[in-house]
Amino acid sequence: MYNLAAVLGFPVSHSLSHKIHNFWLRKTGTNGHYISLEVAPSTLPYTLEVLPRLGFAGVNVTIPLKQSVLPLTDSMSDLVRRVGASNMLTFTKAGIRADNTDVYGFTWNIMQQIPKWRPGRAAVLGAGGAARAIIVALQEGGAHSVFVANRTRERADAMASTLGGDINVVDWKDRHEMLQGCDTLVNATSLGMHGNSPLNLVLDDLPEDAVVSDIVYSPLYTPLLASAKARGNRTVDGLGMLLHQAVPAFEAWFGTRPAVDRELRELVLST
Ligand code: NAP
């Protein structure tokens, strides 16, 4: 059997998914190929009609298609419903099924490095697409409470009311004090990414045993992670989330569960 899969995005040139999946295809000796396809939102319905007929097993979906894809699917997981976005579609005999593996990717990235991690009381910066998946992951992982600060407060308020559960929205200017008593801190904004402004966050109130995760992975070692590490916090970089979110997709489409290992990290970092 020769399976095909792809990542759809607009633009798609930034995506590293083809590197990850083609590495695993080679490593596991699996017959198949994974490609990047630039798909404008207007051509998404046509693309999703054609790809299954061409023999594709499924696709990843990235910005800006993660939400617009939903009405084009035939079924979706509970996680997709909760997050309101999908990053993985599988073409089945019963139609297109939508899943969300960002939730899995966030959790397993931390669990691989800190197996005993529990979210506890969590602080999240950001209220974009990634933050939504991360908050659902924290809730699924048993967080007692989640505190969220976002530059645009209304966006955080709207997110909190659609996600439900114990989510406390804090003004952006009060983000530093929000860290008091937190067990987990996550930067889910694009601040700190190459080409963007740095994240201005005073860590004085963050307990020293808190776990700090930054989902920005370019640079890999963000200033937030450097400051957290310097004061004794355990840190988790964002590259692993990208790698782990690909695991369930590869398994579903190519039939083998792949490993996230040092060789894969080095390959992706070298690009
Ligand atoms: P998004 O939906 O565009 O959200 C961007 C977030 O960053 C919003 O909360 C936005 O606040 C905030 N932000 C942007 N500029 C800001 C500024 N100057 N000051 C304060 N806040 C600012 O993007 P996303 O999809 O959530 O992605 C966010 C980041 O996560 C990106 O860097 C992306 O590359 C990364 N990411 C990583 C992974 C991974 O696997 N590691 C997965 C997904 C995303 P406003 O609401 O106020 O605009």
Residues whose N, C-alpha, C, O or C-beta is under 5 A from the ligand:
A	BS01	NAP	G126 A127 G128 G129 A130 A131 N150 R151 T152 R155 A188 T189 S190 M193 S197 I215 V216 G238 L239 M241 L242
